[in-house]
Amino acid sequence: MGVRGAQLAAPRIQLALPGHDRRISNRFSNFAQYRIRPEGPRLLWHGPSVFTINNWDHSGTRLEWFANANYRFVFRRQTSFGCFGNLGHERLRPVDFDTLTENQDYAHYHQGCFFFSNFFKQVRTEGEVGFGTDTNYDPATGPPVLAKSSYAQITATLRPVGRLTIDNTYLLTRLRDQFTDANIFNNHIIRSKWNYQFTRELSLRIIGQYSAVLANPQLTSLQTTKSFNADVLLTYLLHPGTAVYVGYNSNLQNLDRSLGLDPNGNLLRTQNRFLNDGRQFFVKVSYLLRY
Protein backbone atom coordinates (compact mmCIF):
# COMPACT_ATOMS: atom_id res chain seq x y z
CA MET A 1 0.00 0.00 0.00
CA GLY A 2 2.90 2.37 0.29
CA VAL A 3 6.12 2.78 2.19
CA ARG A 4 4.98 3.55 5.72
CA GLY A 5 1.52 2.17 6.36
CA ALA A 6 1.77 -1.09 4.45
CA GLN A 7 2.23 -4.28 6.34
CA LEU A 8 5.31 -5.52 4.51
CA ALA A 9 6.74 -2.41 2.88
CA ALA A 10 9.94 -0.57 3.70
CA PRO A 11 9.69 1.08 7.10
CA ARG A 12 10.24 4.70 6.15
CA ILE A 13 11.36 7.23 3.58
CA GLN A 14 14.63 9.05 4.10
CA LEU A 15 14.31 12.67 3.07
CA ALA A 16 17.34 14.10 1.30
CA LEU A 17 19.18 10.80 1.66
CA PRO A 18 22.80 11.10 2.79
CA GLY A 19 25.37 9.62 0.49
CA HIS A 20 27.27 7.84 3.25
CA ASP A 21 27.63 4.11 3.82
CA ARG A 22 25.67 3.27 6.97
CA ARG A 23 27.74 0.05 7.37
CA ILE A 24 24.82 -2.03 8.60
CA SER A 25 25.99 -5.52 9.56
CA ASN A 26 23.03 -6.97 11.48
CA ARG A 27 19.33 -6.70 10.87
CA PHE A 28 16.39 -8.24 12.68
CA SER A 29 12.73 -7.85 11.72
CA ASN A 30 9.45 -9.60 12.39
CA PHE A 31 5.85 -9.37 11.27
CA ALA A 32 2.58 -10.54 12.83
CA GLN A 33 -1.00 -10.23 11.60
CA TYR A 34 -4.40 -11.24 12.92
CA ARG A 35 -7.32 -11.59 10.51
CA ILE A 36 -10.99 -11.50 11.45
CA ARG A 37 -13.24 -13.04 8.80
CA PRO A 38 -16.87 -11.99 9.30
CA GLU A 39 -19.70 -13.57 7.39
CA GLY A 40 -20.97 -10.90 5.04
CA PRO A 41 -21.50 -10.06 1.37
CA ARG A 42 -18.84 -7.33 1.11
CA LEU A 43 -16.19 -7.40 3.84
CA LEU A 44 -13.67 -10.24 3.38
CA TRP A 45 -11.56 -9.65 6.47
CA HIS A 46 -10.20 -7.00 8.79
CA GLY A 47 -7.58 -6.92 11.51
CA PRO A 48 -4.34 -5.52 12.92
CA SER A 49 -0.75 -6.19 11.98
CA VAL A 50 2.61 -5.26 13.52
CA PHE A 51 5.99 -4.92 11.86
CA THR A 52 9.33 -4.18 13.58
CA ILE A 53 12.90 -3.83 12.38
CA ASN A 54 16.31 -3.20 14.03
CA ASN A 55 19.65 -2.40 12.36
CA TRP A 56 23.15 -2.46 13.92
CA ASP A 57 26.55 -1.51 12.56
CA HIS A 58 29.74 -3.61 12.81
CA SER A 59 30.60 -2.28 16.26
CA GLY A 60 27.21 -3.26 17.67
CA THR A 61 25.78 0.27 17.74
CA ARG A 62 22.08 0.19 16.95
CA LEU A 63 21.51 2.58 14.06
CA GLU A 64 17.76 2.22 13.81
CA TRP A 65 14.73 0.66 15.35
CA PHE A 66 11.27 0.96 13.89
CA ALA A 67 7.78 -0.31 14.73
CA ASN A 68 4.65 -0.10 12.60
CA ALA A 69 1.11 -0.99 13.64
CA ASN A 70 -1.85 -0.76 11.30
CA TYR A 71 -5.45 -1.85 10.99
CA ARG A 72 -6.79 -2.88 7.59
CA PHE A 73 -10.22 -3.55 6.08
CA VAL A 74 -10.31 -5.68 2.92
CA PHE A 75 -13.45 -5.83 0.77
CA ARG A 76 -14.50 -7.73 -2.30
CA ARG A 77 -13.57 -6.49 -5.76
CA GLN A 78 -10.01 -5.65 -4.68
CA THR A 79 -10.76 -2.73 -2.38
CA SER A 80 -9.13 -2.00 0.97
CA PHE A 81 -8.26 0.82 3.33
CA GLY A 82 -6.68 1.28 6.73
CA CYS A 83 -4.77 3.47 9.15
CA PHE A 84 -1.34 3.16 10.74
CA GLY A 85 1.05 4.53 13.34
CA ASN A 86 4.85 4.32 13.43
CA LEU A 87 7.48 4.85 16.10
CA GLY A 88 11.21 4.78 15.54
CA HIS A 89 14.70 6.03 16.37
CA GLU A 90 17.59 6.77 14.04
CA ARG A 91 21.17 7.14 15.26
CA LEU A 92 23.61 9.20 13.15
CA ARG A 93 27.35 9.16 13.76
CA PRO A 94 30.26 11.48 12.96
CA VAL A 95 31.25 9.03 10.20
CA ASP A 96 27.87 9.74 8.57
CA PHE A 97 28.03 13.55 8.93
CA ASP A 98 31.21 15.45 9.71
CA THR A 99 29.11 18.16 11.40
CA LEU A 100 28.37 15.71 14.23
CA THR A 101 30.86 15.49 17.11
CA GLU A 102 29.21 12.44 18.67
CA ASN A 103 26.45 9.93 18.01
CA GLN A 104 23.07 11.63 17.85
CA ASP A 105 19.67 9.98 18.27
CA TYR A 106 16.62 11.20 16.33
CA ALA A 107 13.14 10.09 17.39
CA HIS A 108 10.55 9.69 14.61
CA TYR A 109 6.84 9.05 14.56
CA HIS A 110 4.28 8.89 11.73
CA GLN A 111 0.56 8.36 11.44
CA GLY A 112 -1.78 8.29 8.50
CA CYS A 113 -4.03 6.20 6.28
CA PHE A 114 -3.82 4.20 3.06
CA PHE A 115 -6.21 2.81 0.45
CA PHE A 116 -6.35 0.61 -2.63
CA SER A 117 -9.19 0.02 -5.08
CA ASN A 118 -9.69 -1.82 -8.36
CA PHE A 119 -13.46 -1.84 -7.97
CA PHE A 120 -13.88 -0.82 -11.60
CA LYS A 121 -11.76 -2.61 -14.20
CA GLN A 122 -11.07 0.68 -15.98
CA VAL A 123 -9.76 2.47 -12.86
CA ARG A 124 -7.16 1.34 -10.34
CA THR A 125 -6.23 3.71 -7.48
CA GLU A 126 -3.75 3.44 -4.63
CA GLY A 127 -2.51 5.95 -2.11
CA GLU A 128 -1.11 6.82 1.27
CA VAL A 129 -0.98 10.06 3.24
CA GLY A 130 0.63 10.75 6.57
CA PHE A 131 2.45 13.15 8.84
CA GLY A 132 4.93 13.02 11.71
CA THR A 133 8.63 13.75 12.16
CA ASP A 134 11.72 13.05 10.06
CA THR A 135 15.35 14.10 9.96
CA ASN A 136 16.41 17.15 7.98
CA TYR A 137 19.74 15.87 6.66
CA ASP A 138 20.53 19.14 4.84
CA PRO A 139 20.01 22.08 7.21
CA ALA A 140 21.36 25.48 6.19
CA THR A 141 24.14 25.14 8.78
CA GLY A 142 25.20 22.64 11.38
CA PRO A 143 24.34 18.97 11.90
CA PRO A 144 21.07 17.26 10.90
CA VAL A 145 18.04 18.30 12.94
CA LEU A 146 14.60 16.87 13.59
CA ALA A 147 11.72 18.37 11.60
CA LYS A 148 7.98 17.97 11.10
CA SER A 149 7.09 16.02 7.99
CA SER A 150 4.09 15.22 5.84
CA TYR A 151 3.73 13.28 2.64
CA ALA A 152 1.29 11.90 0.08
CA GLN A 153 1.63 9.18 -2.54
CA ILE A 154 -1.25 8.79 -4.98
CA THR A 155 -1.36 6.59 -8.09
CA ALA A 156 -4.16 6.04 -10.59
CA THR A 157 -4.18 3.69 -13.56
CA LEU A 158 -6.83 4.32 -16.21
CA ARG A 159 -7.87 2.03 -19.06
CA PRO A 160 -10.45 4.08 -20.99
CA VAL A 161 -10.22 1.76 -24.02
CA GLY A 162 -8.83 -1.71 -24.40
CA ARG A 163 -5.51 -0.74 -26.00
CA LEU A 164 -4.72 2.37 -23.95
CA THR A 165 -3.25 2.38 -20.44
CA ILE A 166 -2.58 5.61 -18.51
CA ASP A 167 -0.51 5.49 -15.31
CA ASN A 168 -0.51 8.66 -13.19
CA THR A 169 1.56 9.29 -10.04
CA TYR A 170 1.78 12.17 -7.59
CA LEU A 171 4.38 12.22 -4.81
CA LEU A 172 4.65 14.94 -2.17
CA THR A 173 7.22 15.23 0.60
CA ARG A 174 7.27 18.24 2.91
CA LEU A 175 9.48 19.23 5.84
CA ARG A 176 8.74 22.05 8.30
CA ASP A 177 10.69 23.54 11.18
CA GLN A 178 9.89 21.77 14.44
CA PHE A 179 9.53 24.98 16.46
CA THR A 180 8.39 27.75 14.07
CA ASP A 181 6.47 25.53 11.59
CA ALA A 182 8.25 27.41 8.79
CA ASN A 183 8.56 25.52 5.53
CA ILE A 184 11.95 23.83 4.95
CA PHE A 185 11.22 22.31 1.56
CA ASN A 186 8.41 20.88 -0.56
CA ASN A 187 9.21 18.14 -3.05
CA HIS A 188 6.63 17.50 -5.79
CA ILE A 189 6.83 14.77 -8.43
CA ILE A 190 4.05 14.45 -11.02
CA ARG A 191 4.34 11.67 -13.60
CA SER A 192 2.04 10.46 -16.37
CA LYS A 193 2.76 7.46 -18.58
CA TRP A 194 0.62 6.70 -21.66
CA ASN A 195 0.94 3.39 -23.50
CA TYR A 196 -1.07 2.55 -26.63
CA GLN A 197 -0.90 -0.91 -28.19
CA PHE A 198 -1.73 -0.51 -31.89
CA THR A 199 -1.17 -4.18 -32.67
CA ARG A 200 0.44 -7.12 -30.91
CA GLU A 201 3.83 -5.98 -32.26
CA LEU A 202 3.51 -2.16 -32.45
CA SER A 203 3.18 0.11 -29.41
CA LEU A 204 3.71 3.76 -28.48
CA ARG A 205 4.77 4.99 -25.03
CA ILE A 206 4.81 8.61 -23.87
CA ILE A 207 6.06 9.69 -20.43
CA GLY A 208 5.96 13.19 -18.96
CA GLN A 209 7.37 14.02 -15.53
CA TYR A 210 7.56 17.27 -13.58
CA SER A 211 9.77 17.48 -10.49
CA ALA A 212 10.26 20.42 -8.13
CA VAL A 213 12.12 21.01 -4.87
CA LEU A 214 10.94 24.30 -3.36
CA ALA A 215 13.53 25.05 -0.69
CA ASN A 216 13.83 27.68 2.03
CA PRO A 217 17.52 28.76 1.99
CA GLN A 218 17.30 29.90 5.62
CA LEU A 219 16.56 26.35 6.80
CA THR A 220 18.15 24.03 4.22
CA SER A 221 21.20 23.90 1.96
CA LEU A 222 19.10 22.35 -0.81
CA GLN A 223 18.52 24.39 -3.96
CA THR A 224 15.15 25.24 -5.44
CA THR A 225 15.10 23.06 -8.54
CA LYS A 226 12.46 22.46 -11.19
CA SER A 227 12.59 20.11 -14.15
CA PHE A 228 10.34 18.64 -16.82
CA ASN A 229 11.21 15.53 -18.80
CA ALA A 230 9.40 14.12 -21.82
CA ASP A 231 10.08 10.69 -23.28
CA VAL A 232 8.57 9.13 -26.44
CA LEU A 233 9.24 5.56 -27.53
CA LEU A 234 7.83 3.69 -30.54
CA THR A 235 8.41 -0.06 -30.36
CA TYR A 236 8.00 -2.76 -32.99
CA LEU A 237 8.55 -6.05 -31.18
CA LEU A 238 8.45 -8.99 -33.55
CA HIS A 239 9.32 -11.41 -30.76
CA PRO A 240 11.52 -11.22 -27.64
CA GLY A 241 15.03 -10.35 -28.77
CA THR A 242 14.03 -9.03 -32.19
CA ALA A 243 12.71 -5.47 -32.18
CA VAL A 244 13.05 -1.93 -33.54
CA TYR A 245 12.95 1.05 -31.17
CA VAL A 246 12.59 4.71 -32.17
CA GLY A 247 12.73 7.22 -29.34
CA TYR A 248 13.10 10.85 -28.35
CA ASN A 249 13.89 12.42 -24.99
CA SER A 250 13.98 16.05 -23.89
CA ASN A 251 14.72 17.60 -20.50
CA LEU A 252 14.11 21.12 -19.17
CA GLN A 253 15.54 22.60 -15.96
CA ASN A 254 15.37 26.00 -14.30
CA LEU A 255 19.07 26.61 -14.98
CA ASP A 256 20.40 30.11 -15.50
CA ARG A 257 21.58 30.52 -19.09
CA SER A 258 24.94 31.86 -17.90
CA LEU A 259 25.62 28.44 -16.29
CA GLY A 260 27.35 30.31 -13.49
CA LEU A 261 27.99 28.92 -10.02
CA ASP A 262 26.73 30.06 -6.64
CA PRO A 263 29.03 30.34 -3.56
CA ASN A 264 28.46 26.63 -2.81
CA GLY A 265 29.58 25.58 -6.28
CA ASN A 266 26.08 24.74 -7.54
CA LEU A 267 24.73 25.90 -10.88
CA LEU A 268 22.67 29.06 -10.63
CA ARG A 269 18.92 28.59 -10.87
CA THR A 270 16.05 30.82 -12.02
CA GLN A 271 12.57 31.02 -10.53
CA ASN A 272 10.40 30.20 -13.54
CA ARG A 273 12.51 30.09 -16.72
CA PHE A 274 13.60 26.75 -18.13
CA LEU A 275 16.66 25.75 -20.13
CA ASN A 276 16.71 22.66 -22.32
CA ASP A 277 19.79 20.82 -21.09
CA GLY A 278 19.37 17.61 -23.05
CA ARG A 279 17.80 16.28 -26.24
CA GLN A 280 18.26 12.80 -27.61
CA PHE A 281 16.89 10.99 -30.65
CA PHE A 282 17.79 7.35 -31.14
CA VAL A 283 17.04 4.27 -33.21
CA LYS A 284 17.87 0.84 -31.86
CA VAL A 285 17.59 -2.46 -33.73
CA SER A 286 18.05 -5.83 -32.12
CA TYR A 287 17.90 -9.25 -33.75
CA LEU A 288 17.98 -12.61 -32.00
CA LEU A 289 19.97 -15.27 -33.81
CA ARG A 290 18.68 -18.76 -33.20
CA TYR A 291 20.75 -21.86 -33.82
N, C-alpha and C positions, 0 to 999 in steps of 0.2 A: 504493500500500500504506500510505500514511501520510505524515507530513510530514518525517521524517528519513531513514528507510531506503529509501524508494522511489526509483526511478531518475530520475524526472522531477518529483518533487514539490518543494515549497518547501524550502529548505535547512535551516530551523530554526524553532523556536517562540521568540518573545520572551516572557519571563515578566514579568508586570506591565508591559505595554508603555508606554513613555513617550509623552506626548502632544505631542512636539516634531517639527517638520519636519526630517527628516534631510538635505534638500536634495541628494539624489543626482542627479547629472547624467550620469554615465557608468556603464555596466554591461556586463560581458563575461562570458559563460558558455559552456561547451561540455560535450558529453556523448559518451561512447564506450561501446560494448558489444560483447562477443564472445560468440557463442552456439555451444555445442557440441550437436550433434543426434545422440545415440546411436540405434542401432536397437534398439528395445525396445517392449514392449506398454504400458508405463505412462508412462515419463519422456519428455516431448516435447523438452525442451532444458534446459541449465543453462549457467551462465557468469557472468563478472564484468562489472561496469559501473563507470564513473567519471563523476562529475559535479563541475564546479567553477564557481564564480561569484566575481566581483570587483565591488565598488561604489566609486565615487569621488564626492566632492562637487565643487562648481564651482571650488574653488581647486586641485583636483588631489590633495587628501588622500584616501588610500584609507581608507574607512570600514569595509570588511569584505572579507575573503576567506574562502572556504569550499570544502572538498573532501570529497566523499562517495565511498566505495568500498563496493560490496556484491557479494555472490554469491547468485544466485537459482537455485532448482530449480523447474521448471514441469512439472506432470503433466497427464494427461488429466482430463477432467471438471472443468475449471476449478479446479484446486488448485495452490497454489504456496507456497513458504516460502523464507526466506533470512536472511542476517545482514549487518550493515553496520558501518562505522566512519567517523566524521567527525572532521575537524580544521578549526579556523577561528580567526580573530581578528576582534574587533570594536573599533573605535576610537570612543570618546565624546569630545565636545568641550565646552568651557564653554558654547557656545551650546545644547547639548542639556540640560545640567544645570548650574545656577548654583552647585552645590556643588563643581564641578571648577574648578581654577585653571589647568589646562593639559590638552592632549590626553592621554587615558589609553587604553592598549591592554589588552584583556581576551582571554585565550586560552581557547578552548573546545574540548572534545572530547566525543564521544558514541560509544557502541557499543550494539548491541542486535540484535534479530531481529524479523521480520515474517512474517505468514502471510495467506493468503486461501484460502477454500474454498467452492465451490458444488457439492460432490460430490452432495449430495441436493437435489432441486428444492425441497423444503420448508424447507431451512435454508441460509442464506448467512452466513458468518462472515468477519470481517476484523479484523486487529489488529496492533499494534506496541508493543513495550516496549523501554525503553532507559535508560541512565544515563550520566552524565558531569559536565560543568560548564556553568553558565550564569551570566549576570549578574543579581545582585539589584539591580534598579533602585530599590527602595524600602527601603533600610536604615532602621533606627530613627533614626540620625543620620549625617551626613556623606555623601560621594559614593557612587555605586554601587560594589559590591564583588563579587568572584567568589565563587561558591558551588557546592556539589555539587548535582546535580539528578538526578531520576529521573522517569519518566513512563510512562503506559500509555494506549493508545487501543484500545478493543475495541468492535466493532459486531456485531450479530447480527440478521438479518432472518428472521422465521418466517412461513410460510404454512401453518398447520395445516389450513385448508379453502380452497377455491377463491376465496371472496370476501373473506377476511380476511387482512390483511397487518399484521405487528407488527414495527416497527423499534425496536431497543434499542441504546443507546449508553452507554458508560462512559468518562469521561475523567479521568485523574489527573495532576496536576502537583505535584511536591514539590521544595522547596529546603531544603538543610541547610547549616549553617555549615561552611566549608572546613577549619577547624582543630579545633573541638570536636565536630563532627557533630551539634550541637543543631539541632532542627527550626526552620526559619524560617517556612515556611507549607506547608500542604497544600491543594490546590484539587481538589475533587471535583465532577463534573457527571454526573448520572444522568438519562437521558432515555428515555422510552418513548412511541412513537407507534402508535396503533391505528387502522386504516382498514378499514371494512366497506362493501362495495359491495352494497347491497340489490338494486338494479336498475341498468340502464345509466345512468339519470338520477339516481337517489337514492343518496347515500352519507353515512356518518357518520364523522367523524374526532375522536379524543380524544388529547390530548397531555398528559403529565405530566412535569415536570422539577424535579429537586432540585439546587440548587447550594450549595456551602459553601466558604468560605475560612477555614481554621483557622490563625490567625496567632499568632506569638510576638511580643508587643509589645517584648521586649528586643532583637529582631533585625530587625524590620521595622515600618514605619509603617502597613502595611495593617491594616485592621480585621478582626475575626472576624465574618463575615457568613454568614447562612444564609437561603435562600429556597426556596419551593415555588410553582410556577406550574401551573395547570390550564387547559386550553383545550379547548372542545367546539365543533364546527362541523358543522351539518347542511346539506348542499348538495343542491339539486335543479337539475341542469344540463340544460336542455332541448336546447340546442346552444350552442357557443361564442358568448358575448356575451349570451345570454339565460339567466338563472339567478336562483334565490332562495337566499339564505344566512341561516341562523339560528344565532347563536353566543353563547357565554358564556365569559368569562375571569375568573379569580380569582387573586390573587397574595398570598402570605404571606411576611413577612420577620421576622427576629428584632429588630424595633425596640422600644425602650422606649416604653410607652404615654404617657409624659410628653412624648415628642418633643423632649427636651432635647438640648443639644449638649455634646460633650466639649471639652477645651482646644484641640483642633485644628480645631474647627468642624464636626466630623462628628456625625451623629445618634447618640445613645446606643444601644447594642445590649444585648440580654439573651443569656444562655447558651442557653436552650432554649425560651423562650416565643416565640410567633409573633403578629404583628399583621397583620390583613388590610388592606393598604394600597391595594387596588384591585379593584373589581368592575365588570364591564361586560357588558351584554346588548345585542345588536344584531340588527337585521333589515336585510338589504340586498337590493334587487331591481334587476336590470339587464335591459334589453331592447334587442336589436339591431334597429335599423330598417334595412331593406333597400330599396334603390330600384332 
